[in-house]
Amino acid sequence: MGNGMSELSRQLRDRIRTIPGFPRPGILFKDLTPVFADPDLLARSITAIGDVFPPRGYDAVGGIEARGFILGALVAQAARRPFFPFRKAGKLPAKTIRESYALEYGESAIEMHADALAAGARVLVVDDLLATGGTAAAAVRLARRAGGSVAGVVFLVELTFLDGRAQLIAEGVAPEEILSLVSYAAGE
Protein backbone atom coordinates (compact mmCIF):
# COMPACT_ATOMS: atom_id res chain seq x y z
CA MET A 1 0.00 0.00 0.00
CA GLY A 2 1.22 3.46 -0.83
CA ASN A 3 1.51 6.17 1.81
CA GLY A 4 -1.87 7.69 0.87
CA MET A 5 -3.59 4.30 1.09
CA SER A 6 -1.83 3.51 4.40
CA GLU A 7 -3.04 6.81 5.85
CA LEU A 8 -6.57 6.13 4.61
CA SER A 9 -6.46 2.66 6.12
CA ARG A 10 -5.38 4.12 9.47
CA GLN A 11 -8.17 6.71 9.36
CA LEU A 12 -10.74 4.02 8.53
CA ARG A 13 -9.51 1.90 11.46
CA ASP A 14 -9.90 4.93 13.73
CA ARG A 15 -13.53 5.40 12.66
CA ILE A 16 -14.77 1.79 12.37
CA ARG A 17 -16.34 0.67 15.64
CA THR A 18 -15.81 -2.85 16.88
CA ILE A 19 -18.85 -4.17 18.74
CA PRO A 20 -18.07 -7.33 20.78
CA GLY A 21 -20.75 -10.00 20.94
CA PHE A 22 -22.90 -8.70 18.07
CA PRO A 23 -24.94 -10.29 16.58
CA ARG A 24 -23.95 -13.23 18.81
CA PRO A 25 -21.28 -14.05 21.41
CA GLY A 26 -17.77 -14.48 20.05
CA ILE A 27 -18.25 -12.11 17.10
CA LEU A 28 -16.37 -8.80 16.84
CA PHE A 29 -18.76 -6.86 14.58
CA LYS A 30 -17.22 -4.12 12.42
CA ASP A 31 -19.67 -1.21 12.46
CA LEU A 32 -19.13 0.99 9.41
CA THR A 33 -21.79 3.58 10.23
CA PRO A 34 -19.19 6.03 11.62
CA VAL A 35 -17.43 5.90 8.23
CA PHE A 36 -20.73 6.54 6.42
CA ALA A 37 -21.35 9.46 8.79
CA ASP A 38 -18.01 11.09 7.87
CA PRO A 39 -18.50 12.65 4.41
CA ASP A 40 -14.82 13.45 3.92
CA LEU A 41 -13.56 9.99 4.89
CA LEU A 42 -16.24 8.32 2.80
CA ALA A 43 -15.34 10.52 -0.20
CA ARG A 44 -11.63 9.69 0.20
CA SER A 45 -12.52 5.99 0.33
CA ILE A 46 -14.50 6.25 -2.92
CA THR A 47 -11.63 8.18 -4.53
CA ALA A 48 -9.15 5.49 -3.43
CA ILE A 49 -11.31 2.80 -5.03
CA GLY A 50 -11.39 4.87 -8.23
CA ASP A 51 -7.60 5.22 -8.13
CA VAL A 52 -7.16 1.43 -8.03
CA PHE A 53 -10.06 0.68 -10.39
CA PRO A 54 -10.36 3.64 -12.79
CA PRO A 55 -13.72 3.88 -14.58
CA ARG A 56 -12.23 2.96 -17.97
CA GLY A 57 -11.71 -0.55 -16.55
CA TYR A 58 -15.39 -1.42 -16.05
CA ASP A 59 -18.81 -0.78 -17.54
CA ALA A 60 -21.09 -1.25 -14.50
CA VAL A 61 -20.97 -1.51 -10.72
CA GLY A 62 -22.83 -4.21 -8.79
CA GLY A 63 -23.38 -3.67 -5.07
CA ILE A 64 -24.10 -6.55 -2.69
CA GLU A 65 -26.98 -6.17 -0.23
CA ALA A 66 -27.10 -4.21 1.97
CA ARG A 67 -24.15 -1.97 2.83
CA GLY A 68 -22.61 -2.78 -0.55
CA PHE A 69 -25.52 -0.77 -1.99
CA ILE A 70 -24.21 2.35 -0.26
CA LEU A 71 -20.61 1.94 -1.37
CA GLY A 72 -21.44 0.56 -4.81
CA ALA A 73 -23.84 3.38 -5.65
CA LEU A 74 -21.24 5.96 -4.62
CA VAL A 75 -18.53 4.24 -6.69
CA ALA A 76 -20.88 4.07 -9.68
CA GLN A 77 -21.86 7.72 -9.35
CA ALA A 78 -18.24 8.86 -9.08
CA ALA A 79 -17.29 6.76 -12.11
CA ARG A 80 -20.42 7.75 -14.05
CA ARG A 81 -21.28 4.07 -14.53
CA PRO A 82 -24.60 2.27 -14.08
CA PHE A 83 -25.30 0.58 -10.77
CA PHE A 84 -27.24 -2.63 -10.18
CA PRO A 85 -27.95 -4.54 -6.95
CA PHE A 86 -27.21 -8.11 -5.91
CA ARG A 87 -30.13 -8.80 -3.56
CA LYS A 88 -31.35 -11.48 -1.23
CA ALA A 89 -33.62 -13.96 -2.98
CA GLY A 90 -37.15 -12.75 -3.63
CA LYS A 91 -36.45 -9.01 -3.30
CA LEU A 92 -36.17 -7.97 -6.97
CA PRO A 93 -39.36 -7.34 -8.98
CA ALA A 94 -38.39 -8.34 -12.53
CA LYS A 95 -36.99 -11.58 -13.96
CA THR A 96 -33.92 -12.66 -11.97
CA ILE A 97 -31.09 -15.13 -11.98
CA ARG A 98 -30.09 -16.73 -8.69
CA GLU A 99 -26.89 -18.09 -7.20
CA SER A 100 -26.70 -20.10 -3.99
CA TYR A 101 -23.79 -20.17 -1.58
CA ALA A 102 -22.92 -22.04 1.59
CA LEU A 103 -23.29 -20.56 5.04
CA GLU A 104 -21.83 -21.91 8.27
CA TYR A 105 -25.13 -23.71 8.85
CA GLY A 106 -27.12 -24.13 5.65
CA GLU A 107 -27.36 -22.20 2.43
CA SER A 108 -28.47 -18.81 1.16
CA ALA A 109 -28.88 -17.18 -2.24
CA ILE A 110 -28.58 -13.83 -3.96
CA GLU A 111 -30.17 -12.64 -7.17
CA MET A 112 -29.77 -9.98 -9.80
CA HIS A 113 -32.04 -8.85 -12.59
CA ALA A 114 -31.46 -11.02 -15.64
CA ASP A 115 -31.21 -7.90 -17.82
CA ALA A 116 -28.91 -5.88 -15.52
CA LEU A 117 -25.86 -6.32 -17.76
CA ALA A 118 -25.21 -5.93 -21.46
CA ALA A 119 -23.40 -8.88 -23.04
CA GLY A 120 -19.67 -8.60 -22.39
CA ALA A 121 -20.03 -5.88 -19.74
CA ARG A 122 -17.14 -5.61 -17.28
CA VAL A 123 -18.41 -5.43 -13.70
CA LEU A 124 -16.87 -4.00 -10.55
CA VAL A 125 -18.41 -5.91 -7.62
CA VAL A 126 -18.60 -3.86 -4.39
CA ASP A 127 -19.42 -4.89 -0.83
CA ASP A 128 -18.71 -3.53 2.61
CA LEU A 129 -16.88 -6.48 4.15
CA LEU A 130 -15.07 -9.63 3.01
CA ALA A 131 -15.37 -12.44 5.56
CA THR A 132 -15.61 -16.01 4.25
CA GLY A 133 -16.20 -14.84 0.67
CA GLY A 134 -19.36 -16.84 -0.03
CA THR A 135 -21.60 -13.93 -0.94
CA ALA A 136 -18.95 -12.18 -3.04
CA ALA A 137 -18.11 -15.41 -4.87
CA ALA A 138 -21.82 -15.89 -5.62
CA ALA A 139 -21.96 -12.32 -7.01
CA VAL A 140 -18.96 -13.07 -9.25
CA ARG A 141 -20.70 -16.19 -10.56
CA LEU A 142 -23.93 -14.26 -11.14
CA ALA A 143 -22.19 -11.49 -13.10
CA ARG A 144 -20.59 -14.11 -15.34
CA ARG A 145 -23.84 -16.02 -15.80
CA ALA A 146 -25.48 -12.75 -16.85
CA GLY A 147 -22.95 -12.46 -19.69
CA GLY A 148 -20.46 -10.14 -18.02
CA SER A 149 -16.91 -10.44 -16.79
CA VAL A 150 -15.49 -9.31 -13.47
CA ALA A 151 -13.09 -6.37 -13.56
CA GLY A 152 -12.55 -6.40 -9.80
CA VAL A 153 -14.05 -6.99 -6.37
CA VAL A 154 -13.85 -4.21 -3.78
CA PHE A 155 -14.41 -4.15 -0.02
CA LEU A 156 -14.06 -1.46 2.58
CA VAL A 157 -13.03 -4.08 5.19
CA GLU A 158 -11.44 -7.53 4.97
CA LEU A 159 -11.30 -10.01 7.84
CA THR A 160 -8.12 -11.76 6.67
CA PHE A 161 -8.35 -14.59 9.21
CA LEU A 162 -11.52 -15.89 7.51
CA ASP A 163 -9.69 -16.23 4.16
CA GLY A 164 -12.51 -15.06 1.91
CA ARG A 165 -9.92 -13.88 -0.60
CA ALA A 166 -9.03 -17.54 -1.28
CA GLN A 167 -12.62 -18.27 -2.26
CA LEU A 168 -12.59 -15.38 -4.75
CA ILE A 169 -9.29 -16.56 -6.20
CA ALA A 170 -10.79 -20.06 -6.53
CA GLU A 171 -13.56 -18.41 -8.60
CA GLY A 172 -10.89 -17.11 -10.97
CA VAL A 173 -10.58 -13.56 -9.64
CA ALA A 174 -6.93 -12.54 -9.85
CA PRO A 175 -5.34 -11.35 -6.57
CA GLU A 176 -4.66 -7.91 -8.07
CA GLU A 177 -8.39 -7.62 -8.88
CA ILE A 178 -9.33 -7.78 -5.17
CA LEU A 179 -9.13 -4.60 -3.09
CA SER A 180 -9.84 -4.00 0.57
CA LEU A 181 -9.14 -0.60 2.07
CA VAL A 182 -8.57 -1.89 5.59
CA SER A 183 -7.97 -5.39 6.93
CA TYR A 184 -8.21 -7.00 10.34
CA ALA A 185 -6.48 -10.07 11.74
CA ALA A 186 -8.11 -12.42 14.26
CA GLY A 187 -9.01 -10.70 17.52
CA GLU A 188 -8.68 -7.15 16.18
C-alpha positions in Angstrom: 0.0 0.0 0.0 1.2 3.5 -0.8 1.5 6.2 1.8 -1.9 7.7 0.9 -3.6 4.3 1.1 -1.8 3.5 4.4 -3.0 6.8 5.8 -6.6 6.1 4.6 -6.5 2.7 6.1 -5.4 4.1 9.5 -8.2 6.7 9.4 -10.7 4.0 8.5 -9.5 1.9 11.5 -9.9 4.9 13.7 -13.5 5.4 12.7 -14.8 1.8 12.4 -16.3 0.7 15.6 -15.8 -2.9 16.9 -18.9 -4.2 18.7 -18.1 -7.3 20.8 -20.8 -10.0 20.9 -22.9 -8.7 18.1 -24.9 -10.3 16.6 -24.0 -13.2 18.8 -21.3 -14.1 21.4 -17.8 -14.5 20.1 -18.3 -12.1 17.1 -16.4 -8.8 16.8 -18.8 -6.9 14.6 -17.2 -4.1 12.4 -19.7 -1.2 12.5 -19.1 1.0 9.4 -21.8 3.6 10.2 -19.2 6.0 11.6 -17.4 5.9 8.2 -20.7 6.5 6.4 -21.4 9.5 8.8 -18.0 11.1 7.9 -18.5 12.6 4.4 -14.8 13.5 3.9 -13.6 10.0 4.9 -16.2 8.3 2.8 -15.3 10.5 -0.2 -11.6 9.7 0.2 -12.5 6.0 0.3 -14.5 6.2 -2.9 -11.6 8.2 -4.5 -9.1 5.5 -3.4 -11.3 2.8 -5.0 -11.4 4.9 -8.2 -7.6 5.2 -8.1 -7.2 1.4 -8.0 -10.1 0.7 -10.4 -10.4 3.6 -12.8 -13.7 3.9 -14.6 -12.2 3.0 -18.0 -11.7 -0.5 -16.5 -15.4 -1.4 -16.0 -18.8 -0.8 -17.5 -21.1 -1.2 -14.5 -21.0 -1.5 -10.7 -22.8 -4.2 -8.8 -23.4 -3.7 -5.1 -24.1 -6.6 -2.7 -27.0 -6.2 -0.2 -27.1 -4.2 2.0 -24.1 -2.0 2.8 -22.6 -2.8 -0.5 -25.5 -0.8 -2.0 -24.2 2.3 -0.3 -20.6 1.9 -1.4 -21.4 0.6 -4.8 -23.8 3.4 -5.6 -21.2 6.0 -4.6 -18.5 4.2 -6.7 -20.9 4.1 -9.7 -21.9 7.7 -9.3 -18.2 8.9 -9.1 -17.3 6.8 -12.1 -20.4 7.8 -14.0 -21.3 4.1 -14.5 -24.6 2.3 -14.1 -25.3 0.6 -10.8 -27.2 -2.6 -10.2 -27.9 -4.5 -7.0 -27.2 -8.1 -5.9 -30.1 -8.8 -3.6 -31.3 -11.5 -1.2 -33.6 -14.0 -3.0 -37.2 -12.7 -3.6 -36.4 -9.0 -3.3 -36.2 -8.0 -7.0 -39.4 -7.3 -9.0 -38.4 -8.3 -12.5 -37.0 -11.6 -14.0 -33.9 -12.7 -12.0 -31.1 -15.1 -12.0 -30.1 -16.7 -8.7 -26.9 -18.1 -7.2 -26.7 -20.1 -4.0 -23.8 -20.2 -1.6 -22.9 -22.0 1.6 -23.3 -20.6 5.0 -21.8 -21.9 8.3 -25.1 -23.7 8.8 -27.1 -24.1 5.6 -27.4 -22.2 2.4 -28.5 -18.8 1.2 -28.9 -17.2 -2.2 -28.6 -13.8 -4.0 -30.2 -12.6 -7.2 -29.8 -10.0 -9.8 -32.0 -8.9 -12.6 -31.5 -11.0 -15.6 -31.2 -7.9 -17.8 -28.9 -5.9 -15.5 -25.9 -6.3 -17.8 -25.2 -5.9 -21.5 -23.4 -8.9 -23.0 -19.7 -8.6 -22.4 -20.0 -5.9 -19.7 -17.1 -5.6 -17.3 -18.4 -5.4 -13.7 -16.9 -4.0 -10.5 -18.4 -5.9 -7.6 -18.6 -3.9 -4.4 -19.4 -4.9 -0.8 -18.7 -3.5 2.6 -16.9 -6.5 4.1 -15.1 -9.6 3.0 -15.4 -12.4 5.6 -15.6 -16.0 4.3 -16.2 -14.8 0.7 -19.4 -16.8 0.0 -21.6 -13.9 -0.9 -19.0 -12.2 -3.0 -18.1 -15.4 -4.9 -21.8 -15.9 -5.6 -22.0 -12.3 -7.0 -19.0 -13.1 -9.2 -20.7 -16.2 -10.6 -23.9 -14.3 -11.1 -22.2 -11.5 -13.1 -20.6 -14.1 -15.3 -23.8 -16.0 -15.8 -25.5 -12.7 -16.9 -22.9 -12.5 -19.7 -20.5 -10.1 -18.0 -16.9 -10.4 -16.8 -15.5 -9.3 -13.5 -13.1 -6.4 -13.6 -12.6 -6.4 -9.8 -14.0 -7.0 -6.4 -13.9 -4.2 -3.8 -14.4 -4.2 0.0 -14.1 -1.5 2.6 -13.0 -4.1 5.2 -11.4 -7.5 5.0 -11.3 -10.0 7.8 -8.1 -11.8 6.7 -8.4 -14.6 9.2 -11.5 -15.9 7.5 -9.7 -16.2 4.2 -12.5 -15.1 1.9 -9.9 -13.9 -0.6 -9.0 -17.5 -1.3 -12.6 -18.3 -2.3 -12.6 -15.4 -4.7 -9.3 -16.6 -6.2 -10.8 -20.1 -6.5 -13.6 -18.4 -8.6 -10.9 -17.1 -11.0 -10.6 -13.6 -9.6 -6.9 -12.5 -9.8 -5.3 -11.4 -6.6 -4.7 -7.9 -8.1 -8.4 -7.6 -8.9 -9.3 -7.8 -5.2 -9.1 -4.6 -3.1 -9.8 -4.0 0.6 -9.1 -0.6 2.1 -8.6 -1.9 5.6 -8.0 -5.4 6.9 -8.2 -7.0 10.3 -6.5 -10.1 11.7 -8.1 -12.4 14.3 -9.0 -10.7 17.5 -8.7 -7.1 16.2 
